[in-house]
């Protein structure tokens, strides 16, 4: 029995689970009749397929999407080792994005955290904890320099202006730095070329006004597989699902293009209104395409989204599924980002 003959959930796009499956548990459920040889052979085929998919991702999904979790990892693993042994008396975050890595560094090094107010006064946001115990014995004196932290340096303008305002001597650092930046910080974690999108900024910035969004998997979790065929439970879930609060756009997005069927428009619009999500247009899959989608969910959904992406003046599309994202990119020739919830 080969993978193409197996009727149980299998690697590749699975119509039962409505998602891309992988060889490794818990996604894969072996057919009880498969032999060890068949499993070994299938693993080889599956590994080849996933290698090919990763190559497609690198080729077609240009640019990077940096998650909050990745920012913290890169700050800890790439930037922190460079600044940990400097003579630092306190950490200053450049509002707002720089406050996240600045706060983490101040915690890791047990140093006070500061910010610069509109009058250029350096004000404390925290002090070294008096409950620090042994840590306090190693706390640095106030004779060192400040460490100014930002998340990214793109052109360097923000950091350069901040340097002019800060009257004290300081080191400047960032987690990411664009190679072509005119102003380079003293330290940075790694280079980050455009195009890139940052999770902590994306849905709060004006970029979202030029974006088309997928719905399920981006604004809220995907519909559970076990209720897809129960219309009452399905509708109840659509009406009451909790949104991904970290992805609620603070400004109107260009539009939403979803593979949800048109018959769910009213309930979808009510949910969007309830959660204050503003959008230019809501494009849903026609009900008459239901049979086509059941036969090939990825191809039908991605083709439909790509068609509307091409016809739109949107600059990029935010898609939740890797397989669909790759196809939308291929068909449209335009920028597609796939966040993937791998970091939680």
Order of alpha helices (4+ residues) and beta strands (2+ residues): beta-beta-alpha-beta-alpha-alpha-beta-alpha-beta-beta-alpha-beta-alpha-beta-beta-beta-alpha-beta-alpha-beta-alpha-beta-alpha-alpha-beta-alpha-beta
